[in-house]
Amino acid sequence: MAKRKTIIPLASVERLIREVGGGKVRVSESGRATLAKILEMYARDVAEEAIKLAHHAKRKTVRGEDVELAYERVYRGIR
C-alpha cells in the first residue's frame, strides 16, 4: 500500500505533540504520519460542513462563524 501524503506538515504535527507533552516526548515517523492523517480527516469533515453552511447562507466565502458552527455539528455528530 502506497503512503498517502497529507496536507498537514509532519513537522507541525511533531511540534504539536512535543508541546502537549511538555517537550519531554519523542515522536516516531509513524506517530507523526498517523496523527496528521487523523487530523486531516477531521479537518476535512469540518470544512465540508462549513462549506454547506456558507452555501446555505448564499455565500461563497466560508467565515469563521461557519467553521465554529461546523465544528460544533461535527464534534457532536449533528449532521
N, C-alpha and C positions, 0 to 999 in steps of 0.2 A: 504494500500500500504506500503510495507516494505521500510525502509530508505536505500538508496544506499550509501555505503561508497565511499569516494573519495580518490585518491592517495595523493592529496594535503592536508597537515595537517591543521586542522581548526585553530590551534594556529598561524600558519604563516599567514593565511588569516586575522585573527583578528589583528595581528601586522601591516599588510599592511593597513588595514582600519584605524587603530589608527594613523599610520604615516601620511597618506594622510589627516586625519582630525586634524593634529597637536596635537594629544594626547588628544583632548578635546571631543571625542565622545565615546559613549558606543556602544557595538555591541552585538546584541542578537544571540542566538544559531542559529536561523533560518536565520539570516543575514549572518553569517559565512558559514553555510552549503550551502546556495543558491549561494553565490559568489564563493565558492570552486567548486561547480558543474559547474557553467558557465565557470570559468577559465579552468577547466579540459577539458570541451568540446572544447573550443577554442584551447587549447594546443594540444589536440589530432588531430584536423584539421591541425594545423601547422606541427605536427610531421608526419602525413601521407603524406603531400605534400613534406616534407624534405626527407622522405624515397624514394619517387618516383624520386626526383631529384638525389639522390645518386645512385639509381639503373640505372637511365638513363645514368649516367656518368660511369657505370660499376664498382661501388664501393659498398662495404658492409658497409662502415663506413659513418655515417652522420656527415658532417663537419659543422662548424659554418656558413660558406657561404651558405650551403644548407638551414639551418634554417632561415637565414636572407632573402634569396630569397623566401622561402616558406611563411614566414610572410608577405612579400610584396604581394605575389599572393593571399593568403587567405584574407588578410586585404582589398585588393582592389577587391576581388571577382573574380580574374582571375584564372580559372582552365582549 
